[in-house]
Amino acid sequence: MKVKVISRSADDYLRGTKKENHKVFHNYDPSLHPFEAAREYTRALNAVKLEKVFAKPFLGSLDGHRDSVSCIAKHPKRLATIASGSFDGELRVWDIPQRLCLREFVAHNGIVRGIVYTPKGSRFITIGDDKTVKTWNSLTPQFGEEEEPVNTVLSKTVITSIAHHKKSAIFATAGEVLQIWEETRNEPLKTYQWGVDSLHDVVFNMVEPNVLGACASDRSIILYDTRDNGPLRKVVMKLRPNKLAWNPMEAFIFTVANEDYNLYTFDCRNLKKPMNVHIDHVEAVTSVDYAPTGKEFVSGSYDKTIRIFPTNHGHSREIYHTKRMQRLTCVHWTLDNKFIISGSDEMNIRIWKARASEKLGPLSTKERNALDCAEALKEKFASYPQIKRISRHRQVPKHVYNAQRELRTIKEKQKKKESNRRKHSKKGEVPYVAEREKHVIKEVK
């Protein structure tokens, strides 16, 4: 007698680790799904709303400094370690996950103006108002040992900023002049000067490490090459640039934080006008730092807010603020592209998520697929009015809201005045000037 038996593998119709969930087989024939677009729109709307529900960017703070935080440095090899300096000359090394201070000591008499780690992270170099450049060991001293610098160099002028070469044992300092130093020597290798009173910021390029940029007190941005004997180019702006940051993925792009409440992204091959103007802050922008992907950057301002900008957009995608946070002195994007670290006037270092609604910790395959699907749907329906309104909405402090309204009124008034002058003047006498061309005065080669 022959018996026919239906047999099938459990792997074909069950899923999951315990093989308990039945697989759902989809027929993608569009005629069977007449309401597909409507369902996707509803899912996109729900995804945008849930993003707002789960948007909790603030993670915690590192308390301990007894004066305003002046500077922060990231360890190049350890994601969990940062160093911070304050206005009272104190320096602290922190463990971020445990929120513990590993070391604390007085490094300088006066303000700690800058901290930078060597490429391997074995040492870090600090500068202060006492005209000294001190090199410290990254390892914590043994019990009973005092904190002593490995090397101390006395500068002839006040130093305001420091930057380290990406690979070599070379660092640059800015002050009355720009100087290039080697770690093993007590005298500068090169000195650059271009008729300015002082330089207050200097940064090495991440891709082309021989190129560096500096912000000067005469409202100019100056580009240097360590292989050359003099400065390369200079661009003068209407108001003073405070901080410069190079794009870590594109060698020729940099962004500067300016006193006129804006940030400007330049292509160093054409400095006649900026590539983009980023306009959302309502007071002077004091700090800027790029994400490791080079697609976004973070800025801190005197308006007590942190903003995150996409590099190709003029407006910020996110704003962070708390009631207790005062004027921002420094902001940094961590090397794992997950967090933002900020230092401010009220002696606090704060840790934020780079994406406000992102879930921290490991994700299962189902969770990751669901999040990817939600992101794709939000992108697909981004221009729909209701989704656009919900995704753009942000709660901002009252002083920022009022200042934005005032600035908007001033800009509208200026545009109207210019339009009236153009209307009642001879043709070509009052030319139209694009927004990107208004802020650069001249380029000097």
C-alpha positions as CSV (number, residue, x, y, z in Angstrom):
1,M,0.0,0.0,0.0
2,K,1.4,3.4,-1.0
3,V,0.7,6.4,1.3
4,K,1.3,10.0,0.0
5,V,2.5,12.4,2.9
6,I,2.9,16.2,2.6
7,S,6.3,17.2,4.0
8,R,7.8,20.6,4.3
9,S,10.8,22.2,6.1
10,A,10.1,24.3,9.1
11,D,12.7,26.8,7.8
12,D,10.4,27.7,4.9
13,Y,7.4,28.8,6.8
14,L,8.6,29.6,10.4
15,R,10.9,32.4,11.5
16,G,12.6,33.5,14.6
17,T,15.1,31.7,16.9
18,K,12.5,29.4,18.4
19,K,10.7,28.8,15.1
20,E,7.4,30.0,16.6
21,N,6.4,32.8,14.3
22,H,4.8,32.1,10.9
23,K,6.3,33.9,7.9
24,V,4.1,36.3,6.0
25,F,4.3,35.8,2.2
26,H,3.7,39.0,0.2
27,N,2.3,39.2,-3.2
28,Y,3.6,42.4,-4.7
29,D,1.1,42.7,-7.5
30,P,0.0,46.4,-7.4
31,S,-3.5,45.5,-8.4
32,L,-3.9,43.7,-5.1
33,H,-2.9,46.8,-3.1
34,P,-5.1,49.7,-4.2
35,F,-4.5,51.7,-0.9
36,E,-0.8,51.2,-0.7
37,A,0.1,54.9,-0.9
38,A,-2.5,55.8,1.8
39,R,-1.2,53.2,4.2
40,E,2.4,54.3,3.6
41,Y,1.4,57.9,4.3
42,T,-0.2,57.0,7.6
43,R,2.9,55.0,8.6
44,A,5.1,58.0,7.7
45,L,2.9,60.3,9.7
46,N,3.0,57.9,12.7
47,A,6.8,57.6,12.4
48,V,7.3,61.4,12.5
49,K,5.0,61.6,15.5
50,L,6.8,58.8,17.3
51,E,10.2,60.5,16.5
52,K,8.9,63.5,18.5
53,V,7.7,61.3,21.4
54,F,11.1,59.6,21.7
55,A,13.2,62.8,21.2
56,K,15.2,63.0,24.4
57,P,18.7,64.2,23.4
58,F,20.2,65.1,26.8
59,L,22.0,62.2,28.4
60,G,23.9,63.6,31.3
61,S,26.5,66.1,32.6
62,L,30.0,65.9,33.9
63,D,30.1,68.1,37.1
64,G,33.3,69.1,38.9
65,H,34.8,72.2,37.4
66,R,34.8,75.3,39.7
67,D,34.9,77.8,36.9
68,S,33.7,78.1,33.3
69,V,34.8,75.4,30.9
70,S,37.2,77.0,28.3
71,C,38.2,74.0,26.1
72,I,37.6,70.3,25.5
73,A,39.8,67.8,23.7
74,K,38.9,64.3,22.4
75,H,41.2,61.3,22.8
76,P,42.2,60.1,19.3
77,K,42.2,56.4,20.2
78,R,39.7,56.1,23.1
79,L,36.1,57.1,22.6
80,A,35.4,57.1,26.4
81,T,38.1,59.7,27.3
82,I,38.1,63.5,27.0
83,A,40.1,66.2,28.6
84,S,38.7,69.6,29.6
85,G,40.3,72.9,30.8
86,S,38.7,75.8,32.7
87,F,39.1,79.5,33.3
88,D,40.8,78.9,36.7
89,G,43.7,76.9,35.1
90,E,42.4,73.5,36.2
91,L,42.5,70.5,33.9
92,R,40.4,67.3,34.2
93,V,40.4,64.0,32.4
94,W,37.0,62.3,32.2
95,D,35.6,58.8,31.7
96,I,32.4,59.5,29.7
97,P,30.4,56.2,30.2
98,Q,30.9,56.2,34.0
99,R,30.8,60.0,34.2
100,L,33.9,60.0,36.5
101,C,36.8,62.4,36.7
102,L,40.0,60.3,36.4
103,R,42.5,63.1,37.0
104,E,42.3,66.7,38.1
105,F,45.2,69.1,38.6
106,V,46.1,72.8,38.1
107,A,47.9,73.0,34.7
108,H,48.3,76.8,34.2
109,N,48.1,80.1,36.0
110,G,45.1,81.6,34.4
111,I,42.8,80.4,31.6
112,V,43.6,77.0,29.9
113,R,43.3,78.3,26.3
114,G,43.7,74.9,24.5
115,I,44.3,71.2,24.9
116,V,45.3,68.8,22.1
117,Y,46.3,65.1,22.1
118,T,49.2,63.6,20.2
119,P,48.2,61.3,17.3
120,K,48.8,58.1,19.3
121,G,47.1,59.5,22.4
122,S,50.1,58.8,24.7
123,R,50.4,62.5,25.6
124,F,48.5,65.8,25.5
125,I,49.7,69.4,25.2
126,T,48.1,72.4,26.9
127,I,48.5,76.1,26.6
128,G,47.5,78.9,29.0
129,D,47.6,82.6,29.7
130,D,50.9,82.2,31.5
131,K,52.7,81.9,28.1
132,T,53.7,78.3,28.7
133,V,53.2,75.2,26.5
134,K,53.2,72.1,28.7
135,T,53.3,68.4,27.6
136,W,51.6,65.9,29.9
137,N,51.6,62.1,30.1
138,S,48.2,60.5,29.3
139,L,48.7,57.8,32.0
140,T,47.5,58.6,35.5
141,P,50.5,58.9,37.9
142,Q,51.0,56.3,40.6
143,F,49.7,56.8,44.1
144,G,51.7,59.4,45.9
145,E,53.3,60.9,42.7
146,E,52.6,64.5,41.8
147,E,51.3,65.7,38.5
148,E,54.3,67.0,36.7
149,P,54.6,68.0,33.0
150,V,56.9,66.0,30.8
151,N,58.1,69.2,29.1
152,T,57.5,72.9,29.5
153,V,58.2,75.6,26.9
154,L,58.0,79.3,27.7
155,S,56.7,81.3,24.8
156,K,57.7,84.9,24.1
157,T,54.0,85.9,23.4
158,V,50.6,85.0,24.7
159,I,49.2,81.8,23.0
160,T,45.5,81.6,22.3
161,S,45.1,78.3,20.3
162,I,46.8,75.1,19.5
163,A,46.4,72.3,16.9
164,H,48.3,69.1,16.3
165,H,49.4,67.5,13.0
166,K,47.4,64.3,12.2
167,K,50.5,62.0,11.9
168,S,53.8,63.8,12.7
169,A,55.1,65.1,16.1
170,I,54.4,68.7,14.9
171,F,51.9,71.2,16.4
172,A,51.0,74.8,15.7
173,T,50.2,77.6,18.1
174,A,48.4,80.9,17.4
175,G,48.9,84.2,19.2
176,E,50.6,87.4,18.0
177,V,52.1,85.2,15.3
178,L,51.6,81.6,14.1
179,Q,54.4,79.2,15.1
180,I,55.1,75.6,14.1
181,W,56.7,73.5,16.8
182,E,58.2,70.0,17.1
183,E,57.5,68.1,20.3
184,T,61.2,67.4,21.0
185,R,62.4,71.0,20.5
186,N,61.9,74.1,22.7
187,E,62.2,76.6,19.8
188,P,59.6,77.0,17.0
189,L,60.6,75.5,13.6
190,K,58.8,78.3,11.6
191,T,57.0,81.6,12.3
192,Y,54.4,83.1,10.0
193,Q,53.1,86.6,10.1
194,W,50.8,88.6,7.8
195,G,50.2,92.1,9.3
196,V,47.6,91.2,11.9
197,D,47.4,92.0,15.6
198,S,46.8,88.5,16.7
199,L,45.3,85.1,15.7
200,H,42.8,83.5,18.0
201,D,42.2,80.1,16.4
202,V,44.3,77.6,14.3
203,V,43.3,74.2,12.9
204,F,45.1,71.5,10.9
205,N,43.4,70.0,7.9
206,M,42.4,66.4,8.5
207,V,42.9,65.2,4.9
208,E,45.8,67.4,3.8
209,P,47.7,67.6,7.2
210,N,50.2,70.2,5.9
211,V,47.5,72.8,5.3
212,L,46.1,74.8,8.2
213,G,43.7,77.6,8.7
214,A,43.6,80.4,11.2
215,C,41.1,83.1,12.3
216,A,42.6,86.6,12.9
217,S,41.5,89.6,14.8
218,D,41.3,91.8,11.7
219,R,38.2,89.8,10.7
220,S,40.1,87.6,8.3
221,I,40.6,83.9,7.7
222,I,44.2,83.0,6.7
223,L,45.3,79.7,5.0
224,Y,48.9,78.4,5.6
225,D,51.0,75.5,4.2
226,T,53.8,74.2,6.5
227,R,55.9,73.3,3.4
228,D,55.9,77.0,2.3
229,N,57.7,80.0,3.8
230,G,54.7,82.3,4.0
231,P,50.9,82.4,4.3
232,L,48.9,81.3,1.2
233,R,45.7,83.3,1.0
234,K,43.5,85.5,3.1
235,V,39.8,86.4,3.0
236,V,38.4,89.4,5.0
237,M,34.9,89.3,6.3
238,K,32.5,92.0,7.6
239,L,32.7,90.6,11.2
240,R,35.2,88.5,13.1
241,P,35.3,84.7,12.6
242,N,35.6,82.9,16.0
243,K,36.3,79.3,15.1
244,L,37.2,77.2,12.1
245,A,36.6,73.5,11.4
246,W,37.8,71.5,8.3
247,N,35.6,68.9,6.7
248,P,37.2,65.5,7.6
249,M,36.1,63.9,4.3
250,E,36.7,66.8,1.8
251,A,40.1,68.4,2.0
252,F,39.1,71.8,0.5
253,I,35.9,72.6,2.5
254,F,35.9,74.4,5.9
255,T,33.3,76.1,8.0
256,V,33.8,79.2,10.2
257,A,31.7,80.4,13.1
258,N,31.1,84.1,13.0
259,E,30.2,87.1,15.2
260,D,27.3,88.0,12.9
261,Y,25.2,85.0,14.2
262,N,26.0,83.0,11.0
263,L,28.2,80.1,10.0
264,Y,29.9,80.1,6.5
265,T,31.1,77.1,4.5
266,F,33.9,77.9,2.1
267,D,35.7,76.1,-0.7
268,C,39.3,77.1,-0.3
269,R,39.7,77.0,-4.1
270,N,37.3,79.9,-4.4
271,L,37.2,82.3,-1.4
272,K,35.4,85.2,-3.2
273,K,32.1,84.0,-1.7
274,P,31.0,81.2,0.7
275,M,29.4,78.0,-0.7
276,N,26.7,78.2,1.9
277,V,25.5,80.5,4.7
278,H,23.9,78.8,7.8
279,I,21.5,81.2,9.5
280,D,19.6,80.1,12.6
281,H,21.6,81.4,15.7
282,V,20.5,84.7,17.2
283,E,23.8,85.7,18.9
284,A,27.5,85.3,18.1
285,V,28.6,81.7,17.2
286,T,31.6,80.7,19.3
287,S,32.4,77.1,18.3
288,V,31.9,74.6,15.5
289,D,32.9,71.0,14.9
290,Y,32.3,68.5,12.1
291,A,30.8,65.0,12.4
292,P,33.3,62.2,11.3
293,T,31.1,61.5,8.2
294,G,31.6,65.1,7.0
295,K,27.8,65.4,6.3
296,E,26.9,67.5,9.3
297,F,28.4,69.9,11.8
298,V,27.5,71.1,15.3
299,S,27.7,74.7,16.5
300,G,27.5,76.4,19.9
301,S,26.5,80.1,20.4
302,Y,26.1,82.9,23.0
303,D,22.4,82.4,22.6
304,K,22.7,79.4,24.9
305,T,21.8,76.8,22.2
306,I,23.4,74.0,20.3
307,R,22.4,73.6,16.7
308,I,23.1,70.8,14.2
309,F,23.4,71.7,10.5
310,P,23.6,69.5,7.4
311,T,26.5,70.8,5.4
312,N,24.4,71.5,2.3
313,H,21.5,73.2,4.1
314,G,21.2,76.8,5.3
315,H,19.0,76.0,8.3
316,S,19.6,73.7,11.3
317,R,17.9,70.3,11.5
318,E,18.1,70.3,15.4
319,I,18.3,72.6,18.3
320,Y,19.4,71.6,21.9
321,H,18.9,73.7,25.0
322,T,18.3,73.4,28.7
323,K,17.2,75.9,31.3
324,R,20.5,75.9,33.2
325,M,22.8,75.9,30.1
326,Q,24.4,79.3,29.6
327,R,26.7,80.6,26.8
328,L,28.5,77.9,24.9
329,T,32.3,78.0,24.9
330,C,33.0,74.7,23.0
331,V,31.2,71.9,21.2
332,H,32.6,68.6,19.9
333,W,31.2,65.7,17.9
334,T,32.5,62.3,19.1
335,L,34.5,60.1,16.8
336,D,31.8,57.3,16.7
337,N,29.3,59.8,15.3
338,K,26.8,59.1,18.1
339,F,27.2,61.9,20.7
340,I,27.9,65.6,21.1
341,I,29.9,67.1,24.0
342,S,29.4,70.7,25.0
343,G,31.1,73.0,27.5
344,S,29.5,76.2,28.8
345,D,29.9,79.1,31.1
346,E,28.1,77.6,34.1
347,M,31.0,75.1,34.7
348,N,29.2,72.1,33.1
349,I,30.1,69.6,30.4
350,R,27.0,68.0,28.8
351,I,26.6,64.9,26.7
352,W,23.9,64.8,24.0
353,K,22.7,62.3,21.4
354,A,23.6,63.3,17.8
355,R,20.1,62.1,16.8
356,A,17.6,63.0,19.4
357,S,15.2,60.1,19.0
358,E,17.9,57.4,18.4
359,K,17.7,54.3,20.5
360,L,21.0,53.5,22.3
361,G,22.3,50.0,22.7
362,P,22.0,46.9,20.5
363,L,19.1,46.5,18.0
364,S,17.5,43.3,16.9
365,T,17.2,42.7,13.2
366,K,13.4,43.4,13.3
367,E,14.0,46.7,15.1
368,R,16.6,47.8,12.6
369,N,14.5,46.9,9.7
370,A,11.5,48.7,11.2
371,L,13.6,51.9,11.8
372,D,15.0,51.7,8.2
373,C,11.5,51.4,6.8
374,A,10.3,54.4,8.9
375,E,13.2,56.5,7.7
376,A,12.5,55.6,4.1
377,L,8.9,56.5,4.5
378,K,9.7,59.8,6.2
379,E,12.0,60.7,3.4
380,K,9.4,59.7,0.7
381,F,6.6,61.9,2.2
382,A,8.9,64.7,3.6
383,S,7.3,67.4,1.4
384,Y,3.7,66.6,2.5
385,P,2.4,69.6,4.6
386,Q,1.4,67.8,7.8
387,I,4.6,65.7,7.9
388,K,6.7,68.7,7.1
389,R,5.1,70.8,9.8
390,I,5.5,68.1,12.5
391,S,9.2,67.3,11.6
392,R,10.2,70.9,11.5
393,H,8.5,71.9,14.8
394,R,10.9,72.7,17.7
395,Q,10.4,74.1,21.1
396,V,12.8,77.0,21.6
397,P,13.5,79.3,24.6
398,K,11.5,82.5,24.7
399,H,14.5,84.8,24.3
400,V,15.5,82.9,21.1
401,Y,12.0,83.0,19.7
402,N,11.7,86.8,20.3
403,A,15.2,87.4,18.9
404,Q,14.4,85.4,15.8
405,R,11.2,87.4,15.2
406,E,13.2,90.7,15.7
407,L,15.9,89.6,13.2
408,R,13.3,88.6,10.7
409,T,11.7,92.0,10.9
410,I,15.1,93.7,10.5
411,K,15.9,91.6,7.4
412,E,12.5,92.3,5.8
413,K,12.9,96.0,6.5
414,Q,16.4,96.0,4.8
415,K,15.0,94.1,1.8
416,K,12.1,96.5,1.4
417,K,14.4,99.5,1.7
418,E,16.8,98.1,-1.0
419,S,13.8,97.2,-3.2
420,N,12.5,100.8,-3.0
421,R,15.9,102.3,-3.7
422,R,16.2,100.0,-6.8
423,K,12.7,100.9,-7.9
424,H,13.3,104.7,-7.7
425,S,16.9,104.7,-9.1
426,K,18.5,104.5,-12.5
427,K,18.8,101.0,-13.9
428,G,21.9,99.3,-12.6
429,E,22.7,101.9,-10.0
430,V,21.5,99.7,-7.1
431,P,22.5,96.2,-8.2
432,Y,21.0,93.1,-6.7
433,V,23.6,91.4,-4.3
434,A,23.1,87.7,-3.5
435,E,23.1,86.8,0.2
436,R,26.3,84.7,-0.2
437,E,28.2,87.7,-1.6
438,K,27.2,90.2,1.1
439,H,29.5,89.0,3.9
440,V,33.0,88.8,2.2
441,I,34.8,92.1,1.8
442,K,37.9,91.0,-0.2
443,E,40.3,88.1,-0.9
444,V,44.0,88.7,-0.6
445,K,46.6,86.4,-2.3
